[in-house]
Amino acid sequence: MKRYKIIELLFLLLFSIEVGAQNTQERINLNKLNSDDQALAITWLNKSCSVAEQNTFEKKIIAKGNTFDPVFWEAYQLGPTEQEIKKIRATAISNYRGRINWLQKFGDEELGKEETKQQLAVTEDQYVGRVINYYTNGYKTSALSGLGLIGTDQRGAELNRIASDPKNPSQTAAQEALKLIVSRNRSKQSLR
């Protein structure tokens, strides 16, 4: 029995090292940045901030220019890391359980019986799936917004493809990124 547990633990350790290595390898362009720039890019991709903070982040992103282009494109293509998804999943499960508890205690009084019944019909898997989908779409949208801010034409064809795809949840972000790039390029040309 002890030997079985040791083998199981070794297997889990190797698996976790492999998953961590895959995450690191997947983020080749992010890993090329210094730690401050990595933190800035990760904060941008996971942003949820006030307008003042947003403006500060935008200025910092714009100042980095082409340095962040491959990082944001990589983030769009790969989406959130497994670690980020695990964290979001854990938070969503906790929130779901709190939500169910609140609905059972106060739902009929606060929302009405019919609405409470509908809300209680949402399964944990459905709820968690929606949260992860929303987070992933927001992450990818932030990546495209970052590309728009730095204003390079490197991703023009890819952004046009996304912007013209009505089924892509990032369509609007790609359209806005293209507008920003065109606007930034015009500003640069008028300064010459």
C-alpha positions in Angstrom: 0.0 0.0 0.0 2.8 2.4 0.9 4.5 1.7 -2.4 1.3 2.4 -4.3 0.9 5.8 -2.5 4.5 6.8 -3.3 4.0 5.9 -7.0 0.7 7.8 -7.0 2.4 10.9 -5.5 5.3 10.7 -7.9 2.8 10.5 -10.8 0.9 13.5 -9.5 4.1 15.5 -9.0 5.3 14.7 -12.5 1.9 15.6 -13.9 1.8 18.9 -12.1 5.4 19.7 -13.3 4.3 18.8 -16.9 1.2 21.1 -16.7 3.3 23.9 -15.3 5.9 23.4 -18.0 3.2 23.5 -20.7 1.8 26.8 -19.3 5.3 28.2 -19.3 6.1 27.0 -22.8 2.8 28.2 -24.2 3.6 31.7 -23.0 6.9 32.1 -24.8 6.4 35.8 -25.6 5.2 36.7 -22.2 8.1 34.9 -20.6 10.6 37.0 -22.7 9.5 40.1 -20.8 11.0 41.3 -17.6 9.0 40.7 -14.4 7.6 44.2 -14.3 6.4 44.0 -17.9 5.0 40.6 -17.3 3.0 41.9 -14.4 1.7 44.8 -16.5 0.6 42.5 -19.3 -1.1 40.0 -16.9 -2.8 42.8 -15.1 -4.1 44.2 -18.4 -5.4 40.9 -19.5 -7.2 40.3 -16.2 -8.2 43.9 -15.8 -11.2 45.0 -13.8 -10.4 48.6 -12.8 -11.7 52.1 -12.5 -11.5 54.6 -15.3 -8.5 56.4 -13.7 -6.6 53.1 -13.4 -7.6 52.2 -17.0 -6.1 55.4 -18.3 -2.9 54.8 -16.3 -2.6 51.2 -17.7 -3.3 52.4 -21.2 -0.5 54.9 -21.1 1.9 52.2 -19.8 0.8 49.8 -22.6 1.1 52.4 -25.3 4.7 53.2 -24.0 5.7 49.6 -24.5 4.6 49.6 -28.2 5.7 46.7 -30.3 7.2 44.9 -27.3 3.7 43.8 -26.2 2.4 42.9 -29.7 3.5 39.3 -29.6 2.4 39.0 -26.0 -1.1 40.2 -26.6 -1.5 38.1 -29.8 -0.3 35.0 -27.9 -2.8 35.8 -25.1 -5.6 36.1 -27.7 -4.7 32.8 -29.4 -4.2 30.8 -26.2 -6.7 32.4 -23.9 -6.3 32.3 -20.1 -3.7 29.9 -18.6 -4.8 26.7 -16.9 -3.9 28.3 -13.5 -6.2 31.3 -14.2 -9.0 29.0 -15.2 -8.6 26.9 -12.1 -8.7 30.0 -9.9 -11.8 31.3 -11.7 -13.5 27.9 -11.5 -12.8 27.7 -7.7 -14.2 31.2 -7.2 -17.3 30.4 -9.4 -18.0 27.2 -7.4 -17.8 29.2 -4.2 -20.0 31.9 -5.6 -22.5 29.4 -6.9 -22.9 27.8 -3.5 -23.3 31.1 -1.8 -25.9 32.1 -4.5 -27.9 28.9 -3.9 -27.8 29.5 -0.2 -29.0 33.0 -0.6 -31.8 32.0 -3.0 -33.0 29.3 -0.7 -33.1 31.7 2.3 -34.3 34.9 0.7 -35.1 34.3 -3.0 -38.9 34.0 -2.7 -39.1 37.2 -0.7 -36.6 39.2 -2.7 -37.1 37.9 -6.3 -40.5 36.1 -6.2 -41.2 32.4 -6.3 -41.1 32.0 -10.1 -37.8 33.8 -10.5 -36.3 32.0 -7.6 -37.4 28.7 -9.1 -35.7 29.6 -12.4 -32.5 30.7 -10.7 -32.4 27.5 -8.6 -32.8 25.4 -11.8 -29.3 26.6 -13.0 -26.9 23.8 -12.3 -23.4 24.4 -10.8 -21.9 23.2 -14.1 -24.0 25.7 -16.1 -23.1 28.5 -13.8 -19.4 27.7 -13.7 -19.3 27.2 -17.5 -20.9 30.7 -18.0 -18.4 32.3 -15.6 -15.4 30.7 -17.3 -16.8 31.6 -20.8 -17.4 35.2 -19.7 -13.9 35.4 -18.2 -12.2 33.8 -21.3 -14.0 36.2 -23.6 -13.0 39.2 -21.5 -9.4 38.0 -21.4 -9.3 37.7 -25.2 -11.1 41.1 -25.6 -8.4 42.7 -23.4 -5.7 41.1 -25.5 -7.2 42.7 -28.7 -7.8 46.0 -27.0 -4.1 46.0 -26.0 -3.2 45.4 -29.7 -5.3 48.3 -30.6 -3.6 50.5 -28.1 -0.1 49.8 -29.3 -1.3 50.6 -32.8 0.9 48.4 -35.0 -0.2 47.0 -38.3 1.5 43.6 -37.6 -1.9 41.9 -36.9 -4.0 43.7 -39.5 -5.0 40.6 -41.4 -5.8 38.6 -38.2 -7.8 41.5 -36.7 -9.7 42.0 -39.9 -10.6 38.3 -39.9 -11.9 38.4 -36.3 -13.6 41.8 -37.0 -15.6 40.3 -39.9 -16.7 37.2 -38.1 -20.1 37.7 -36.5 -19.8 34.4 -34.6 -16.6 35.4 -32.8 -17.3 36.9 -29.3 -14.3 39.2 -29.9 -15.6 40.7 -33.1 -16.4 44.1 -31.5 -13.0 44.2 -29.7 -11.2 43.5 -33.0 -13.2 46.2 -34.8 -12.3 48.7 -32.1 -8.7 47.7 -32.2 -8.6 48.3 -35.9 -10.1 51.7 -35.4 -7.5 52.6 -32.8 -4.7 51.4 -35.1 -6.0 53.5 -38.0 -6.4 56.5 -35.7 -2.9 56.1 -34.2 -1.3 55.7 -37.7 -3.1 58.8 -38.9 -1.8 60.8 -35.9 1.7 59.6 -36.6 1.5 60.6 -40.2 0.1 64.1 -39.4 3.1 64.6 -37.0 5.6 64.1 -39.8 
